[in-house]
Amino acid sequence: MCDFAIELITNVKTILEVRNPETRRYMIERIAIVQLDHATELLMKAFLVEKGFIIEFIEKSVLKDGLKITKSEEETRTIDYGDCLKIVLRNLRLEEDEKTELQEAITKFHKLRNEIQHRATNIPLDKMEKITDFYPQLKKLFEKMFPNKINKFPDFLSV
């Protein structure tokens, strides 16, 4: 999961480098936001798995009927983004103001991603600014979750 998330971030770097007025910049920035948010979710879940958390839910109806191994993948879902963020922040060594700052930044960016993905309304014109504001928070989260892997984090914005 962690490696895939890093690959998504690397891909964002690539698509942002080629953006220009002829490449429908507004779409590229939307894609970048969706990918960065997806990478954030994957990184948080990778952290939880690494720490021994179970990130899948099994529906109660399936448990009542008896769970078969072959059926488990079809009948489970992973932890919700917001719950995942709360658990991650509780398990990182952060000052209270750092936790608040990260939670607000990540939640705000996730809401922007939801606007883009699900509604396509109220999308700000300053998407690149939103990416630039979010990126240092994503990097900080990564550093706190994976201090031994910080050299793998794609560094493409001046932070």
C-alpha positions as CSV (number, residue, x, y, z in Angstrom):
1,M,0.0,0.0,0.0
2,C,2.7,2.4,0.9
3,D,4.7,1.9,-2.3
4,F,1.5,2.3,-4.4
5,A,0.8,5.6,-2.5
6,I,4.3,6.8,-3.2
7,E,3.8,5.9,-6.9
8,L,0.6,8.0,-7.0
9,I,2.4,11.0,-5.5
10,T,5.2,10.5,-8.0
11,N,2.6,10.4,-10.8
12,V,1.2,13.7,-9.5
13,K,4.6,15.2,-9.8
14,T,4.8,14.0,-13.5
15,I,1.4,15.3,-14.5
16,L,1.9,18.7,-12.9
17,E,5.2,19.1,-14.6
18,V,3.6,18.8,-18.0
19,R,0.6,21.0,-17.4
20,N,0.2,24.1,-19.5
21,P,-2.8,25.9,-21.0
22,E,-3.0,23.5,-23.9
23,T,-3.2,20.4,-21.7
24,R,-6.5,21.4,-20.0
25,R,-4.7,22.5,-16.8
26,Y,-7.9,22.5,-14.8
27,M,-8.4,18.8,-15.4
28,I,-4.8,17.9,-14.6
29,E,-5.1,19.8,-11.3
30,R,-8.3,17.9,-10.5
31,I,-6.6,14.6,-11.2
32,A,-3.7,15.6,-9.0
33,I,-6.0,16.4,-6.1
34,V,-7.8,13.1,-6.4
35,Q,-4.6,11.2,-6.6
36,L,-3.0,13.0,-3.6
37,D,-6.1,12.3,-1.5
38,H,-6.1,8.7,-2.5
39,A,-2.4,8.4,-1.7
40,T,-3.1,10.0,1.7
41,E,-5.7,7.4,2.5
42,L,-3.4,4.5,1.3
43,L,-0.6,5.8,3.5
44,M,-2.8,6.1,6.5
45,K,-4.1,2.5,6.0
46,A,-0.5,1.2,5.4
47,F,0.5,2.8,8.7
48,L,-2.3,1.2,10.6
49,V,-1.6,-2.2,9.1
50,E,2.1,-1.8,10.0
51,K,1.1,-1.0,13.6
52,G,-1.1,-4.1,13.7
53,F,-4.6,-2.6,13.3
54,I,-7.3,-4.4,11.4
55,I,-8.7,-2.1,8.8
56,E,-11.4,-4.3,7.4
57,F,-15.0,-4.5,8.6
58,I,-17.1,-7.6,8.2
59,E,-20.8,-7.0,7.9
60,K,-22.8,-8.5,10.8
61,S,-25.1,-10.3,8.5
62,V,-22.2,-12.2,7.0
63,L,-21.0,-13.2,10.5
64,K,-24.5,-14.4,11.4
65,D,-24.6,-16.6,8.3
66,G,-21.1,-17.9,8.9
67,L,-18.1,-16.5,7.2
68,K,-16.3,-18.5,4.6
69,I,-12.8,-17.6,3.5
70,T,-13.8,-17.3,-0.2
71,K,-16.6,-15.0,0.7
72,S,-14.7,-12.7,3.1
73,E,-13.2,-10.5,0.4
74,E,-16.6,-9.9,-1.2
75,E,-18.3,-9.1,2.2
76,T,-15.7,-6.7,3.8
77,R,-14.9,-3.1,3.4
78,T,-12.0,-1.0,4.8
79,I,-12.2,1.6,7.5
80,D,-13.7,5.0,6.7
81,Y,-11.3,7.8,5.7
82,G,-12.3,10.0,8.7
83,D,-12.1,7.2,11.2
84,C,-8.8,6.2,9.7
85,L,-7.4,9.7,10.1
86,K,-8.5,9.9,13.8
87,I,-6.9,6.6,14.6
88,V,-3.7,7.6,12.8
89,L,-3.4,10.9,14.6
90,R,-4.1,9.2,18.0
91,N,-1.2,6.9,17.3
92,L,1.4,9.5,16.2
93,R,3.6,11.4,18.6
94,L,2.4,14.9,17.9
95,E,1.7,18.0,19.9
96,E,-2.0,18.8,20.1
97,D,-1.6,21.8,17.8
98,E,0.1,19.6,15.2
99,K,-2.7,17.1,15.4
100,T,-5.3,19.8,14.9
101,E,-3.4,21.3,12.0
102,L,-3.0,18.0,10.3
103,Q,-6.5,16.9,10.9
104,E,-7.9,20.2,9.5
105,A,-5.6,20.2,6.5
106,I,-6.3,16.6,5.5
107,T,-10.0,16.9,6.1
108,K,-10.3,20.1,4.1
109,F,-8.3,18.5,1.2
110,H,-10.5,15.4,1.4
111,K,-13.6,17.5,1.1
112,L,-12.2,19.2,-1.9
113,R,-11.5,15.8,-3.5
114,N,-15.1,14.8,-2.7
115,E,-16.4,17.9,-4.5
116,I,-14.3,17.0,-7.5
117,Q,-15.1,13.3,-7.5
118,H,-18.8,13.3,-6.6
119,R,-20.4,16.7,-7.3
120,A,-18.2,18.8,-9.6
121,T,-19.6,21.9,-8.1
122,N,-18.1,24.6,-5.9
123,I,-14.6,23.7,-7.2
124,P,-12.2,26.6,-6.5
125,L,-10.2,28.1,-9.3
126,D,-7.1,28.1,-7.2
127,K,-6.6,24.3,-7.3
128,M,-2.8,24.5,-7.7
129,E,-2.7,26.7,-4.6
130,K,-4.8,24.0,-2.7
131,I,-2.2,21.4,-3.8
132,T,0.7,23.6,-2.7
133,D,-0.9,24.3,0.7
134,F,-1.7,20.6,1.3
135,Y,1.6,19.1,0.1
136,P,3.7,20.1,3.2
137,Q,1.0,18.6,5.4
138,L,1.1,15.3,3.5
139,K,4.8,15.3,3.8
140,K,4.7,16.0,7.5
141,L,2.2,13.1,8.0
142,F,4.4,10.8,6.0
143,E,7.5,11.8,8.1
144,K,5.6,11.0,11.3
145,M,4.2,7.7,10.1
146,F,7.2,6.4,8.2
147,P,10.3,8.1,9.6
148,N,12.6,5.4,8.2
149,K,11.2,5.8,4.7
150,I,11.3,9.6,4.3
151,N,13.9,9.4,1.5
152,K,11.2,7.6,-0.6
153,F,8.8,10.5,-0.4
154,P,8.6,12.4,-3.7
155,D,9.8,15.9,-3.1
156,F,8.4,18.1,-5.9
157,L,7.1,21.2,-4.3
158,S,9.3,23.7,-2.5
159,V,8.5,22.9,1.1
